[in-house]
Amino acid sequence: MARCDHCGNDYAHSFSVQTAAGSTHTFDCFECAIHMLAPVCHHCGIRIIGHGAEQDGTMYCCAHCARQSGVAGIVDHV
């Protein structure tokens, strides 16, 4: 069994995630992985688990939040 890096649960079915930066984390569920690894929208504070939008290194969950923060010319893909 392995202990979750986020909640500390010792779970037989845990899994590991290696990040682009090369660090490896162990989790007992996707919820813990998302909470620990997903970026946060600069405007509304939600965890970004989809594509999101980025402007000058600032992350947004969607084009609406980017526009609300003053970013011009950004659109959601449909």
LUMFILUM-10243 format. One record per residue (C-alpha): residue in one letter; x negated, y negated, z. Coordinates in nm, 2 decimals. Example, Ala and Ser with C-alpha at 12.3 -4.5 7.8 and 13.67 -1.06 7.14 Angstrom:
(A (-1.23 0.45 0.78))
(S (-1.37 0.11 0.71))
***
This chain:
(M (0.00 0.00 0.00))
(A (-0.11 -0.36 -0.06))
(R (-0.01 -0.68 0.12))
(C (0.16 -0.96 -0.07))
(D (-0.06 -1.28 -0.09))
(H (0.25 -1.50 -0.04))
(C (0.48 -1.34 0.22))
(G (0.24 -1.08 0.38))
(N (0.47 -0.79 0.32))
(D (0.28 -0.46 0.30))
(Y (0.46 -0.28 0.01))
(A (0.40 0.05 -0.17))
(H (0.51 -0.09 -0.50))
(S (0.31 -0.41 -0.50))
(F (0.14 -0.54 -0.82))
(S (-0.15 -0.76 -0.91))
(V (-0.16 -1.07 -1.14))
(Q (-0.49 -1.20 -1.28))
(T (-0.47 -1.58 -1.36))
(A (-0.63 -1.75 -1.66))
(A (-0.88 -1.90 -1.41))
(G (-0.99 -1.54 -1.32))
(S (-0.85 -1.51 -0.97))
(T (-0.64 -1.20 -0.88))
(H (-0.33 -1.21 -0.65))
(T (-0.12 -0.93 -0.51))
(F (0.26 -0.96 -0.48))
(D (0.55 -0.75 -0.36))
(C (0.80 -0.91 -0.60))
(F (0.83 -1.16 -0.89))
(E (0.99 -1.42 -0.65))
(C (0.67 -1.44 -0.45))
(A (0.45 -1.45 -0.76))
(I (0.66 -1.74 -0.90))
(H (0.66 -1.93 -0.58))
(M (0.28 -1.91 -0.55))
(L (0.18 -1.94 -0.92))
(A (0.44 -2.13 -1.12))
(P (0.38 -2.50 -1.18))
(V (0.63 -2.76 -1.03))
(C (0.82 -3.01 -1.24))
(H (0.69 -3.36 -1.18))
(H (1.04 -3.51 -1.19))
(C (1.28 -3.26 -1.02))
(G (1.04 -3.04 -0.82))
(I (1.18 -2.70 -0.96))
(R (0.94 -2.42 -1.03))
(I (0.87 -2.39 -1.40))
(I (0.91 -2.03 -1.51))
(G (0.98 -2.10 -1.88))
(H (0.79 -2.30 -2.14))
(G (0.85 -2.63 -1.98))
(A (0.70 -2.95 -2.13))
(E (0.36 -3.12 -2.07))
(Q (0.25 -3.48 -2.13))
(D (-0.11 -3.59 -2.04))
(G (-0.15 -3.30 -1.80))
(T (0.18 -3.36 -1.62))
(M (0.43 -3.07 -1.62))
(Y (0.80 -3.10 -1.66))
(C (1.07 -2.82 -1.66))
(C (1.24 -2.97 -1.97))
(A (1.24 -3.27 -2.20))
(H (1.52 -3.43 -2.00))
(C (1.30 -3.45 -1.69))
(A (1.01 -3.58 -1.90))
(R (1.23 -3.86 -2.04))
(Q (1.36 -3.94 -1.70))
(S (1.00 -3.99 -1.59))
(G (0.94 -4.23 -1.89))
(V (0.78 -3.99 -2.14))
(A (0.88 -4.09 -2.49))
(G (0.92 -3.87 -2.80))
(I (0.94 -3.53 -2.62))
(V (1.21 -3.28 -2.72))
(D (1.31 -2.93 -2.60))
(H (1.27 -2.66 -2.86))
(V (1.59 -2.49 -2.97))
***
